[in-house]
Amino acid sequence: MSPAAHTVDSGRAWLTVLASFLASAVTLGTAYSFGAFFESMSEEFGSASGETAVIFGITTFSFFWLSLVTGRMMDRFGPRVVLSVGAVAMALGLLLTSRVDSLGVGYVTYGAGVGIAAACGYVPMVAMVGGWFVHHRAVAVGLAVAGIGVGTMVMSPLSAALIDRYGWRDTYVIFGLGGAAVLLACIPLAARPPSHGVQQPSRFGDAWRSTVFRRVHLSAFALGLALFVPFVFVGQYAKERGIGSVQAAVLVGVLGGASVLSRVGFGSLVRSFGSFRLYRACYTIHAVSFVIWFLAGSSYLALVLFVFVLGVGYGGFVALGPIVISDRMGVSGLLGPPAAGWLIDQTESYSWAIVACFGACLVSIGLLVGLPTTLDGRLQRADDAIG
């Protein structure tokens, strides 16, 4: 074996896991904490809920689609360049957002800045981790992606506490500089995998001709319309019912914590129940969670139950879903929260927005019903069902 081959599954490899964990925690933790800023920004700019939610929509859309670009950057230039770009985008985007005098400018500064940072800090970093491991790849990748849940769990309540003390503008300054510092600290920990192997040609065009493939993607799109709405609105919903700002922000933190536990739990159940059976179960869990939200009223415990159940479904979805599903979720993230905000503004109630989310979940479940599965509960391969 070559000297480079000895670094696979080594201590050096685990440093890349730490870098990926921290990068995804700070970038996606920042993005998913937007709900804590929602009320302050909406009040200052006098904007409707739908208009304010566009910021999160643009960020999510930018993250998913720009990950295609940053993935190629990782292959060509390595993780240190990608992390440097993410650090600059995080600092510049949030510092500029802290000085905007209109919501429209914030669409660009926050949406592009945090969107680019998240695209640099998650998908290409997790892909890098996979190249460093052979025997412990599943564990390593699982730890790396757990950064999203931990970041969400920590940064949403932290955002609310900082906003209460310093205001939303100075909090963005703190997050911009702090987030950039974390990404820069990841640079010495990250390195190219010792070998990349032979790149496989893309078969997306062939797969898209499969009815199974199309239905799985469309179901993920429908689910995404509902999935990202609570990240933006559950905190605001709670505050309008007399719950404190920090307690309201904790709800998104509970969602993130539940998703971490769920990723581990669902991953351990795959051999017993089959990946696709569990994947469909996650869709049903999402639908059940929105029923809980609809019935929650002003009960904080019911809202905690809602976000916990949603987090379980979300974590399982991320752990089990095909990586290519992210292409559809980017569009869903752009459309879902602003549409929900428009419904809230028009009806002056959250009820219809929650019902719409539940309906989107039912559509996503319906698209998965009847898809061919193997005896051990896996989805039949797309190239076996082309037509």
Backbone torsions as a table, in degrees:
resi	resn	phi	psi	omega
1	MET	NA	146.6	178.5
2	SER	-73.2	159.8	177.8
3	PRO	-56.8	-37.3	-178.7
4	ALA	-62.8	-33.1	-176.5
5	ALA	-65.8	-26.4	-179.4
6	HIS	-70.5	-14.6	-179.0
7	THR	-82.9	-12.9	177.1
8	VAL	-65.2	135.0	-178.0
9	ASP	61.8	21.3	-177.6
10	SER	-95.9	-178.6	175.3
11	GLY	-60.5	-36.3	177.5
12	ARG	-61.8	-36.4	178.9
13	ALA	-64.5	-37.9	-178.8
14	TRP	-69.8	-23.7	173.7
15	LEU	-64.7	-33.5	177.1
16	THR	-67.6	-31.4	175.5
17	VAL	-63.8	-44.4	178.6
18	LEU	-60.9	-43.3	179.2
19	ALA	-61.7	-44.0	-179.8
20	SER	-65.6	-41.8	178.9
21	PHE	-59.2	-48.9	-177.6
22	LEU	-66.9	-41.1	-177.9
23	ALA	-65.0	-43.9	179.7
24	SER	-71.2	-33.7	179.9
25	ALA	-64.5	-45.4	-175.4
26	VAL	-76.8	-35.7	-177.2
27	THR	-78.2	-53.1	-179.6
28	LEU	-76.0	-27.8	173.0
29	GLY	-61.7	-39.4	176.5
30	THR	-66.3	-46.5	-178.4
31	ALA	-61.4	-44.4	-175.1
32	TYR	-80.0	-5.5	175.7
33	SER	-89.8	4.9	-176.1
34	PHE	-57.7	-31.6	-179.9
35	GLY	-56.4	-30.8	179.3
36	ALA	-68.5	-25.8	179.9
37	PHE	-90.7	-10.9	-167.9
38	PHE	-57.4	-51.8	-175.2
39	GLU	-64.5	-44.1	-177.8
40	SER	-62.1	-44.4	-179.2
41	MET	-69.9	-40.6	-179.5
42	SER	-63.4	-41.2	179.9
43	GLU	-69.0	-41.7	-177.7
44	GLU	-65.9	-39.3	-177.5
45	PHE	-94.3	-2.5	-180.0
46	GLY	61.4	36.2	-175.2
47	SER	-99.4	152.5	176.5
48	ALA	-74.3	165.5	-177.6
49	SER	-59.6	-44.0	-178.9
50	GLY	-62.8	-40.6	-180.0
51	GLU	-65.2	-42.4	-179.3
52	THR	-67.7	-38.1	-178.3
53	ALA	-66.2	-18.2	178.5
54	VAL	-59.7	-31.7	178.9
55	ILE	-57.9	-48.6	178.9
56	PHE	-65.1	-38.8	179.7
57	GLY	-61.2	-45.0	179.1
58	ILE	-64.4	-39.9	179.5
59	THR	-61.3	-47.6	-179.5
60	THR	-64.0	-44.1	178.6
61	PHE	-60.8	-45.4	-179.6
62	SER	-62.6	-42.0	-178.6
63	PHE	-60.6	-50.6	-175.6
64	PHE	-66.2	-44.1	-175.5
65	TRP	-79.0	-35.5	178.4
66	LEU	-71.7	-16.2	175.6
67	SER	-61.6	-27.3	175.2
68	LEU	-64.2	-37.6	-180.0
69	VAL	-74.2	-46.6	-177.1
70	THR	-68.8	-26.8	174.5
71	GLY	-63.6	-42.1	176.6
72	ARG	-67.5	-37.3	176.1
73	MET	-60.6	-39.9	178.7
74	MET	-61.4	-43.5	179.9
75	ASP	-63.1	-38.0	-173.6
76	ARG	-87.4	-42.4	-171.3
77	PHE	-111.1	-15.9	-179.7
78	GLY	93.1	167.7	-173.2
79	PRO	-68.3	-27.0	-175.2
80	ARG	-69.4	-38.2	175.3
81	VAL	-66.1	-43.8	-179.3
82	VAL	-62.1	-43.9	178.8
83	LEU	-65.3	-36.7	178.0
84	SER	-64.0	-42.5	177.2
85	VAL	-62.4	-42.6	179.0
86	GLY	-62.5	-40.2	179.5
87	ALA	-64.4	-44.0	178.8
88	VAL	-63.6	-44.0	-179.4
89	ALA	-63.3	-42.0	180.0
90	MET	-62.6	-49.8	-178.3
91	ALA	-64.7	-51.2	-176.0
92	LEU	-64.7	-44.3	-177.5
93	GLY	-61.7	-46.0	-176.8
94	LEU	-78.3	-33.6	175.7
95	LEU	-64.5	-41.6	177.2
96	LEU	-67.8	-38.9	178.7
97	THR	-61.6	-34.6	-179.3
98	SER	-67.9	-10.7	-177.7
99	ARG	-117.6	4.1	-176.3
100	VAL	-69.1	149.0	177.3
101	ASP	-113.9	8.7	175.8
102	SER	-151.5	151.5	-178.8
103	LEU	-66.9	-34.5	-179.7
104	GLY	-59.4	-39.9	177.2
105	VAL	-67.1	-36.0	177.9
106	GLY	-62.4	-30.5	175.6
107	TYR	-54.8	-40.6	-176.2
108	VAL	-80.8	-49.3	-173.6
109	THR	-67.0	-47.7	-179.6
110	TYR	-78.0	-48.9	-176.4
111	GLY	-58.0	-46.6	-179.6
112	ALA	-75.7	-44.2	-176.1
113	GLY	-62.8	-55.2	-178.9
114	VAL	-71.9	-33.5	177.7
115	GLY	-61.9	-44.9	178.3
116	ILE	-65.8	-43.8	-179.7
117	ALA	-60.0	-43.5	179.4
118	ALA	-66.2	-37.7	178.1
119	ALA	-65.0	-28.5	177.5
120	CYS	-83.1	-29.8	-170.3
121	GLY	-92.5	-9.9	-174.9
122	TYR	-117.2	-78.6	-170.6
123	VAL	-56.6	-52.5	-178.2
124	PRO	-65.9	-30.4	179.4
125	MET	-70.4	-41.0	177.8
126	VAL	-65.8	-38.9	176.9
127	ALA	-61.9	-37.8	177.8
128	MET	-62.7	-42.0	-180.0
129	VAL	-59.4	-42.5	-179.6
130	GLY	-57.9	-33.3	-179.5
131	GLY	-75.2	-13.1	-178.7
132	TRP	-92.4	-5.7	-172.8
133	PHE	-129.4	148.8	172.7
134	VAL	-122.5	-57.4	-175.0
135	HIS	-80.9	-30.5	-175.4
136	HIS	-117.2	29.3	-174.0
137	ARG	-62.9	-44.7	-176.6
138	ALA	-62.5	-43.4	179.5
139	VAL	-65.3	-43.5	-177.3
140	ALA	-63.7	-46.9	179.1
141	VAL	-65.0	-38.6	178.1
142	GLY	-60.9	-41.7	177.5
143	LEU	-67.2	-37.7	-179.4
144	ALA	-64.1	-46.8	-177.5
145	VAL	-74.6	-16.3	176.5
146	ALA	-64.5	-17.2	177.5
147	GLY	-58.2	-32.8	179.7
148	ILE	-61.7	-50.2	-178.1
149	GLY	-64.8	-42.8	-179.9
150	VAL	-65.8	-41.5	177.9
151	GLY	-61.5	-43.1	177.8
152	THR	-64.2	-40.8	-178.4
153	MET	-64.1	-36.1	-175.6
154	VAL	-89.0	-43.2	-166.0
155	MET	-81.1	-25.1	178.3
156	SER	-67.9	-51.4	175.4
157	PRO	-65.3	-33.2	177.0
158	LEU	-63.0	-40.4	178.0
159	SER	-58.8	-47.2	-178.1
160	ALA	-62.0	-41.6	-179.9
161	ALA	-64.9	-42.3	179.9
162	LEU	-68.8	-38.3	178.8
163	ILE	-63.8	-42.2	177.8
164	ASP	-59.9	-33.2	-175.4
165	ARG	-92.2	-41.3	-172.6
166	TYR	-114.7	-13.8	-174.2
167	GLY	92.4	160.3	-173.7
168	TRP	-68.8	-32.5	-177.8
169	ARG	-67.4	-48.7	179.4
170	ASP	-67.8	-29.6	176.5
171	THR	-64.4	-39.1	176.0
172	TYR	-64.2	-35.0	175.9
173	VAL	-62.4	-46.1	179.4
174	ILE	-61.1	-45.1	-179.4
175	PHE	-67.5	-37.7	-179.5
176	GLY	-64.2	-49.0	-179.1
177	LEU	-72.0	-42.2	179.5
178	GLY	-65.9	-43.1	178.9
179	GLY	-63.6	-42.0	177.8
180	ALA	-62.8	-39.3	179.6
181	ALA	-63.4	-41.1	178.5
182	VAL	-63.2	-44.6	179.9
183	LEU	-63.6	-39.7	177.7
184	LEU	-67.1	-34.5	177.8
185	ALA	-67.1	-23.3	178.7
186	CYS	-76.0	-18.4	-173.8
187	ILE	-59.2	-50.1	179.6
188	PRO	-66.9	-18.0	179.2
189	LEU	-82.5	-24.0	-173.3
190	ALA	-97.5	143.2	177.2
191	ALA	-155.2	158.3	176.7
192	ARG	-59.1	144.4	172.9
193	PRO	-59.8	152.2	-177.8
194	PRO	-62.0	-24.2	175.9
195	SER	-153.8	145.9	-178.0
196	HIS	-101.9	-14.4	-176.6
197	GLY	73.1	-172.3	-179.3
198	VAL	-92.3	124.3	179.3
199	GLN	-68.4	137.6	-179.8
200	GLN	-94.9	141.0	178.6
201	PRO	-66.9	148.0	179.4
202	SER	-68.4	136.6	177.9
203	ARG	-118.1	24.9	-177.3
204	PHE	-59.5	-42.4	-178.8
205	GLY	-60.9	-42.5	178.4
206	ASP	-65.8	-42.8	-177.7
207	ALA	-65.4	-36.2	-177.3
208	TRP	-65.1	-20.8	176.4
209	ARG	-75.8	-6.9	177.9
210	SER	-85.5	129.5	175.7
211	THR	-60.1	-40.0	178.9
212	VAL	-59.7	-48.4	-178.7
213	PHE	-59.6	-45.8	-178.4
214	ARG	-63.5	-42.4	-177.7
215	ARG	-68.2	-37.5	177.3
216	VAL	-63.0	-42.6	-179.8
217	HIS	-68.3	-42.8	179.8
218	LEU	-66.0	-34.3	177.4
219	SER	-65.9	-39.0	177.7
220	ALA	-66.0	-37.2	176.4
221	PHE	-61.5	-45.9	180.0
222	ALA	-63.8	-41.7	178.7
223	LEU	-63.6	-40.4	-179.0
224	GLY	-61.7	-28.7	177.6
225	LEU	-59.9	-33.9	180.0
226	ALA	-92.9	-36.1	-168.2
227	LEU	-58.3	-42.1	-173.0
228	PHE	-85.5	-9.8	-178.8
229	VAL	-60.8	-47.9	-179.2
230	PRO	-62.6	-30.6	178.2
231	PHE	-56.4	-34.6	-177.7
232	VAL	-90.9	-41.0	-164.5
233	PHE	-108.9	-16.4	-175.0
234	VAL	-66.7	-35.1	177.3
235	GLY	-65.3	-44.2	178.0
236	GLN	-63.8	-40.7	176.9
237	TYR	-56.8	-45.8	-178.3
238	ALA	-65.7	-43.0	-178.6
239	LYS	-64.8	-35.3	178.1
240	GLU	-68.3	-12.3	177.5
241	ARG	-108.0	23.2	172.2
242	GLY	85.4	9.0	179.0
243	ILE	-87.2	137.7	-178.0
244	GLY	-60.4	157.0	-174.1
245	SER	-64.5	-39.4	179.7
246	VAL	-69.6	-44.4	177.0
247	GLN	-59.9	-38.8	178.8
248	ALA	-63.9	-41.3	180.0
249	ALA	-69.3	-27.9	177.6
250	VAL	-60.3	-27.5	-179.5
251	LEU	-58.4	-44.2	177.5
252	VAL	-67.2	-33.1	175.8
253	GLY	-63.5	-41.3	176.6
254	VAL	-61.5	-40.6	177.3
255	LEU	-56.9	-47.1	179.6
256	GLY	-64.1	-41.7	179.3
257	GLY	-64.6	-41.3	178.1
258	ALA	-63.6	-35.4	-179.6
259	SER	-66.6	-33.5	177.4
260	VAL	-64.7	-48.4	179.1
261	LEU	-61.5	-38.7	-177.2
262	SER	-66.4	-39.4	-179.5
263	ARG	-60.4	-41.7	178.2
264	VAL	-67.9	-45.2	-176.8
265	GLY	-64.4	-48.4	-179.6
266	PHE	-66.0	-36.5	178.9
267	GLY	-61.2	-35.0	-179.2
268	SER	-77.9	-15.6	-177.7
269	LEU	-95.1	-6.1	-173.5
270	VAL	-58.4	-45.0	-176.5
271	ARG	-64.7	-31.4	-176.5
272	SER	-80.9	-37.3	-171.3
273	PHE	-117.1	-13.9	-178.4
274	GLY	90.8	140.1	-173.2
275	SER	-65.1	-41.4	-175.1
276	PHE	-75.2	-33.5	174.9
277	ARG	-60.0	-45.2	179.0
278	LEU	-67.0	-37.5	180.0
279	TYR	-61.3	-45.0	177.4
280	ARG	-65.2	-35.7	178.3
281	ALA	-61.7	-35.0	178.8
282	CYS	-62.9	-36.4	177.6
283	TYR	-64.2	-41.8	178.6
284	THR	-65.1	-38.9	177.7
285	ILE	-60.1	-40.6	176.7
286	HIS	-59.1	-46.5	-179.0
287	ALA	-61.5	-43.1	178.9
288	VAL	-60.8	-38.6	-177.4
289	SER	-62.3	-37.6	-178.9
290	PHE	-72.4	-26.6	171.9
291	VAL	-64.2	-42.3	178.3
292	ILE	-61.5	-42.8	179.2
293	TRP	-62.2	-43.4	-178.4
294	PHE	-60.3	-35.7	-177.4
295	LEU	-91.5	-5.3	-170.6
296	ALA	-67.7	-36.1	-177.3
297	GLY	60.7	-130.6	-178.8
298	SER	-98.2	7.8	-177.1
299	SER	-77.4	117.6	179.2
300	TYR	-66.8	-38.2	179.2
301	LEU	-63.3	-37.9	177.5
302	ALA	-66.6	-36.8	177.3
303	LEU	-67.8	-37.7	175.0
304	VAL	-61.7	-43.1	177.4
305	LEU	-61.3	-41.9	178.9
306	PHE	-57.8	-52.6	-175.5
307	VAL	-70.4	-29.3	177.2
308	PHE	-66.4	-47.2	179.3
309	VAL	-63.9	-42.5	177.2
310	LEU	-60.4	-42.1	179.6
311	GLY	-62.9	-37.0	176.8
312	VAL	-62.0	-47.3	178.7
313	GLY	-64.5	-42.1	-179.5
314	TYR	-63.9	-45.6	179.8
315	GLY	-62.7	-41.7	177.6
316	GLY	-65.8	-39.0	178.2
317	PHE	-60.1	-46.4	-179.4
318	VAL	-66.0	-39.9	-177.6
319	ALA	-69.7	-33.5	-172.0
320	LEU	-103.4	-23.2	-174.7
321	GLY	-69.2	146.8	174.5
322	PRO	-61.6	144.3	-177.8
323	ILE	-58.3	-34.1	-175.7
324	VAL	-67.9	-14.9	178.2
325	ILE	-60.8	-27.1	-178.1
326	SER	-58.9	-25.0	177.6
327	ASP	-60.8	-38.6	-179.1
328	ARG	-81.1	-34.2	-177.7
329	MET	-66.5	-27.6	177.7
330	GLY	-59.3	-44.2	177.7
331	VAL	-67.2	-40.4	178.9
332	SER	-61.0	-42.1	179.6
333	GLY	-64.9	-30.3	177.6
334	LEU	-72.1	-36.5	-173.7
335	LEU	-92.9	-38.0	-170.6
336	GLY	-61.4	-60.9	-177.5
337	PRO	-60.3	-45.0	177.0
338	PRO	-61.8	-37.7	178.1
339	ALA	-64.7	-41.3	177.0
340	ALA	-63.8	-40.8	177.7
341	GLY	-61.8	-39.9	177.8
342	TRP	-62.8	-42.4	178.0
343	LEU	-62.3	-40.9	179.3
344	ILE	-63.4	-42.4	179.4
345	ASP	-65.0	-43.4	-174.7
346	GLN	-70.9	-37.2	-175.5
347	THR	-98.6	-10.3	-175.9
348	GLU	54.4	37.1	-179.2
349	SER	-157.7	152.2	175.9
350	TYR	-87.0	-11.9	-170.5
351	SER	-59.1	-48.2	-177.0
352	TRP	-68.6	-32.9	176.7
353	ALA	-65.7	-40.7	178.4
354	ILE	-66.3	-41.6	177.8
355	VAL	-61.4	-41.0	178.6
356	ALA	-63.1	-39.6	176.9
357	CYS	-63.2	-43.3	177.4
358	PHE	-61.2	-42.1	178.0
359	GLY	-61.5	-41.4	177.7
360	ALA	-62.5	-37.9	177.0
361	CYS	-63.8	-41.7	179.1
362	LEU	-63.2	-40.5	177.4
363	VAL	-61.4	-44.2	-179.4
364	SER	-63.0	-38.5	177.4
365	ILE	-66.0	-44.3	-179.2
366	GLY	-59.0	-35.3	180.0
367	LEU	-68.8	-22.6	-179.8
368	LEU	-91.4	-18.1	-178.0
369	VAL	-67.0	132.5	176.5
370	GLY	86.8	-2.3	177.7
371	LEU	-68.3	143.9	-174.5
372	PRO	-69.6	133.5	178.1
373	THR	-125.7	158.3	176.8
374	THR	-83.6	171.9	-177.7
375	LEU	-63.6	-27.9	-179.3
376	ASP	-93.4	13.7	171.1
377	GLY	87.9	16.3	176.1
378	ARG	-96.5	156.7	176.2
379	LEU	-72.0	136.2	177.6
380	GLN	-62.0	139.4	-177.8
381	ARG	-57.4	139.8	-177.1
382	ALA	-60.1	-36.1	-176.5
383	ASP	-76.3	-6.0	174.0
384	ASP	-92.1	-6.9	-175.4
385	ALA	-130.3	31.4	-179.2
386	ILE	-73.6	133.0	177.9
387	GLY	157.5	NA	NA
